[in-house]
Amino acid sequence: MGAWDLLLVGLVILFGLCGVLLPGVPGSWLVWSAVLWWALKDPRPVAWWVLVGATAVLLLSQVVRWALPPRRLRPTGTDARLTAYAGTGSLLGFVLLPVLGAIPGFLAGAYVHERLRLGRRREAVAAVRTALRSGGWSVLTELFTCQLITAAWLGAVFWG
């Protein structure tokens, strides 16, 4: 697979990661389809193993999301800046404390946004709890899954 093809796959994965944070964009399926395309274009065993792992993790993520309470993001509970802060925090946490840092990074990003918006610690913690209850856990689950798939793909491209 050429460099341009890898760049295009990487861009689709990046769009999928951003799509997780945007309502109406099937981010996790974009990430999975980019890995599928890569595996079909570069039929090495490592590519197929990454695809199988991505499929398994994505299906497990869907089961976890269906098991969560069926709540949707409310316009009053979350906004675009909150998801941007939480997504950035999750990405930084995933890189700084590999894999497991995504969860506290997501929570820290949401807390920083609410603290800047509301100004007080107690109100910010309550706002983060409300945002998580209104659908934030579902977003975190999907984002974490996409980050795992992206990390596996990057590892296979650079070291596989």
HUMOUR-V152543 format. One record per residue. N is the residue number from 0. RES is the residue in one small letter. PHI is phi in radians with two decimals (* if undefined). PSI is psi in degrees with one decimal (none if undefined). OMEGA is omega in whole degrees, 0 to 359 (NA if undefined). Layout:
n=N res=RES phi=PHI psi=PSI omega=OMEGA
n=N res=RES phi=PHI psi=PSI omega=OMEGA
//
This chain:
n=0 res=m phi=* psi=133.2 omega=183
n=1 res=g phi=-1.36 psi=169.8 omega=181
n=2 res=a phi=-1.12 psi=-37.3 omega=180
n=3 res=w phi=-1.18 psi=-37.9 omega=177
n=4 res=d phi=-1.14 psi=-42.6 omega=178
n=5 res=l phi=-1.11 psi=-39.1 omega=178
n=6 res=l phi=-1.11 psi=-41.5 omega=179
n=7 res=l phi=-1.15 psi=-41.9 omega=176
n=8 res=v phi=-1.07 psi=-43.8 omega=178
n=9 res=g phi=-1.07 psi=-38.7 omega=178
n=10 res=l phi=-1.18 psi=-38.5 omega=177
n=11 res=v phi=-1.15 psi=-39.4 omega=177
n=12 res=i phi=-1.11 psi=-42.9 omega=178
n=13 res=l phi=-1.09 psi=-41.9 omega=177
n=14 res=f phi=-1.10 psi=-38.1 omega=177
n=15 res=g phi=-1.14 psi=-40.4 omega=177
n=16 res=l phi=-1.08 psi=-42.6 omega=177
n=17 res=c phi=-1.22 psi=-32.7 omega=181
n=18 res=g phi=-1.16 psi=-24.0 omega=177
n=19 res=v phi=-1.08 psi=-35.2 omega=183
n=20 res=l phi=-1.49 psi=-9.8 omega=180
n=21 res=l phi=-1.80 psi=131.7 omega=179
n=22 res=p phi=-1.19 psi=137.9 omega=176
n=23 res=g phi=1.58 psi=-7.2 omega=179
n=24 res=v phi=-1.81 psi=124.4 omega=181
n=25 res=p phi=-1.37 psi=74.7 omega=187
n=26 res=g phi=-1.06 psi=-46.7 omega=183
n=27 res=s phi=-1.16 psi=-33.8 omega=179
n=28 res=w phi=-1.29 psi=-30.5 omega=174
n=29 res=l phi=-1.15 psi=-42.5 omega=178
n=30 res=v phi=-1.10 psi=-45.9 omega=180
n=31 res=w phi=-1.11 psi=-42.5 omega=181
n=32 res=s phi=-1.17 psi=-32.5 omega=176
n=33 res=a phi=-1.15 psi=-40.8 omega=177
n=34 res=v phi=-1.17 psi=-37.7 omega=176
n=35 res=l phi=-1.08 psi=-46.2 omega=179
n=36 res=w phi=-1.06 psi=-43.9 omega=179
n=37 res=w phi=-1.08 psi=-42.6 omega=181
n=38 res=a phi=-1.17 psi=-35.1 omega=178
n=39 res=l phi=-1.26 psi=-35.1 omega=180
n=40 res=k phi=-1.41 psi=-24.8 omega=182
n=41 res=d phi=-2.23 psi=76.5 omega=189
n=42 res=p phi=-1.36 psi=67.5 omega=173
n=43 res=r phi=-1.77 psi=157.9 omega=180
n=44 res=p phi=-1.01 psi=-36.9 omega=180
n=45 res=v phi=-1.13 psi=-35.3 omega=179
n=46 res=a phi=-1.15 psi=-40.3 omega=179
n=47 res=w phi=-1.21 psi=-36.7 omega=178
n=48 res=w phi=-1.16 psi=-38.4 omega=177
n=49 res=v phi=-1.13 psi=-40.5 omega=178
n=50 res=l phi=-1.13 psi=-43.1 omega=178
n=51 res=v phi=-1.10 psi=-44.2 omega=178
n=52 res=g phi=-1.11 psi=-41.4 omega=179
n=53 res=a phi=-1.11 psi=-40.5 omega=179
n=54 res=t phi=-1.12 psi=-45.0 omega=180
n=55 res=a phi=-1.11 psi=-44.4 omega=181
n=56 res=v phi=-1.16 psi=-39.3 omega=179
n=57 res=l phi=-1.15 psi=-41.6 omega=178
n=58 res=l phi=-1.16 psi=-39.9 omega=176
n=59 res=l phi=-1.09 psi=-39.6 omega=177
n=60 res=s phi=-1.09 psi=-40.4 omega=179
n=61 res=q phi=-1.13 psi=-38.4 omega=178
n=62 res=v phi=-1.12 psi=-43.4 omega=179
n=63 res=v phi=-1.11 psi=-42.9 omega=180
n=64 res=r phi=-1.14 psi=-36.4 omega=178
n=65 res=w phi=-1.23 psi=-27.5 omega=179
n=66 res=a phi=-1.35 psi=-21.3 omega=178
n=67 res=l phi=-1.23 psi=156.8 omega=178
n=68 res=p phi=-0.99 psi=138.6 omega=185
n=69 res=p phi=-1.35 psi=71.9 omega=179
n=70 res=r phi=-1.98 psi=151.1 omega=180
n=71 res=r phi=-1.99 psi=157.6 omega=177
n=72 res=l phi=-1.13 psi=128.0 omega=180
n=73 res=r phi=-1.64 psi=145.0 omega=179
n=74 res=p phi=-1.04 psi=-31.8 omega=181
n=75 res=t phi=-1.45 psi=-24.7 omega=184
n=76 res=g phi=-1.46 psi=-32.2 omega=182
n=77 res=t phi=-2.40 psi=159.3 omega=174
n=78 res=d phi=-2.46 psi=178.9 omega=184
n=79 res=a phi=-1.13 psi=-35.6 omega=180
n=80 res=r phi=-1.19 psi=-36.9 omega=178
n=81 res=l phi=-1.09 psi=-46.1 omega=179
n=82 res=t phi=-1.16 psi=-34.0 omega=177
n=83 res=a phi=-1.16 psi=-45.2 omega=178
n=84 res=y phi=-1.10 psi=-45.3 omega=181
n=85 res=a phi=-1.15 psi=-41.8 omega=178
n=86 res=g phi=-1.13 psi=-41.0 omega=177
n=87 res=t phi=-1.14 psi=-41.9 omega=177
n=88 res=g phi=-1.09 psi=-39.4 omega=178
n=89 res=s phi=-1.14 psi=-43.0 omega=179
n=90 res=l phi=-1.12 psi=-44.8 omega=178
n=91 res=l phi=-1.11 psi=-41.2 omega=178
n=92 res=g phi=-1.13 psi=-38.3 omega=180
n=93 res=f phi=-1.13 psi=-35.4 omega=181
n=94 res=v phi=-1.42 psi=-43.2 omega=184
n=95 res=l phi=-1.28 psi=-40.3 omega=177
n=96 res=l phi=-2.15 psi=88.4 omega=193
n=97 res=p phi=-0.80 psi=133.5 omega=178
n=98 res=v phi=1.15 psi=-67.6 omega=186
n=99 res=l phi=-1.24 psi=-17.0 omega=180
n=100 res=g phi=-1.23 psi=-12.5 omega=181
n=101 res=a phi=-1.13 psi=-36.1 omega=184
n=102 res=i phi=-1.23 psi=-53.4 omega=176
n=103 res=p phi=-1.16 psi=-27.9 omega=177
n=104 res=g phi=-1.14 psi=-41.1 omega=177
n=105 res=f phi=-1.07 psi=-47.0 omega=180
n=106 res=l phi=-1.14 psi=-39.8 omega=179
n=107 res=a phi=-1.16 psi=-40.4 omega=178
n=108 res=g phi=-1.09 psi=-43.0 omega=178
n=109 res=a phi=-1.13 psi=-40.0 omega=180
n=110 res=y phi=-1.13 psi=-43.3 omega=180
n=111 res=v phi=-1.05 psi=-43.3 omega=179
n=112 res=h phi=-1.08 psi=-47.8 omega=182
n=113 res=e phi=-1.18 psi=-34.7 omega=179
n=114 res=r phi=-1.17 psi=-40.7 omega=177
n=115 res=l phi=-1.17 psi=-36.1 omega=183
n=116 res=r phi=-1.31 psi=-43.7 omega=186
n=117 res=l phi=-1.72 psi=-29.2 omega=176
n=118 res=g phi=1.58 psi=-25.3 omega=183
n=119 res=r phi=-2.01 psi=146.0 omega=184
n=120 res=r phi=-1.10 psi=-49.3 omega=184
n=121 res=r phi=-1.09 psi=-42.7 omega=179
n=122 res=e phi=-1.18 psi=-36.1 omega=179
n=123 res=a phi=-1.15 psi=-42.4 omega=178
n=124 res=v phi=-1.10 psi=-42.8 omega=179
n=125 res=a phi=-1.12 psi=-38.3 omega=179
n=126 res=a phi=-1.19 psi=-37.3 omega=177
n=127 res=v phi=-1.15 psi=-41.8 omega=177
n=128 res=r phi=-1.05 psi=-43.3 omega=179
n=129 res=t phi=-1.10 psi=-42.9 omega=180
n=130 res=a phi=-1.13 psi=-39.2 omega=179
n=131 res=l phi=-1.19 psi=-38.5 omega=179
n=132 res=r phi=-1.22 psi=-28.3 omega=183
n=133 res=s phi=-1.55 psi=15.4 omega=175
n=134 res=g phi=2.27 psi=-1.4 omega=181
n=135 res=g phi=-1.15 psi=-33.9 omega=179
n=136 res=w phi=-1.13 psi=-36.3 omega=179
n=137 res=s phi=-1.15 psi=-42.6 omega=178
n=138 res=v phi=-1.12 psi=-43.2 omega=179
n=139 res=l phi=-1.08 psi=-42.3 omega=179
n=140 res=t phi=-1.08 psi=-46.0 omega=181
n=141 res=e phi=-1.18 psi=-41.1 omega=180
n=142 res=l phi=-1.15 psi=-42.7 omega=179
n=143 res=f phi=-1.10 psi=-40.2 omega=178
n=144 res=t phi=-1.08 psi=-46.0 omega=180
n=145 res=c phi=-1.13 psi=-35.7 omega=177
n=146 res=q phi=-1.17 psi=-38.5 omega=176
n=147 res=l phi=-1.10 psi=-44.0 omega=179
n=148 res=i phi=-1.13 psi=-41.8 omega=179
n=149 res=t phi=-1.11 psi=-41.8 omega=179
n=150 res=a phi=-1.13 psi=-39.7 omega=178
n=151 res=a phi=-1.13 psi=-41.2 omega=179
n=152 res=w phi=-1.13 psi=-45.8 omega=178
n=153 res=l phi=-1.06 psi=-41.7 omega=178
n=154 res=g phi=-1.09 psi=-40.3 omega=180
n=155 res=a phi=-1.23 psi=-35.6 omega=180
n=156 res=v phi=-1.23 psi=-44.9 omega=185
n=157 res=f phi=-1.47 psi=-34.5 omega=185
n=158 res=w phi=-2.07 psi=-3.9 omega=184
n=159 res=g phi=-1.55 psi=none omega=NA
//
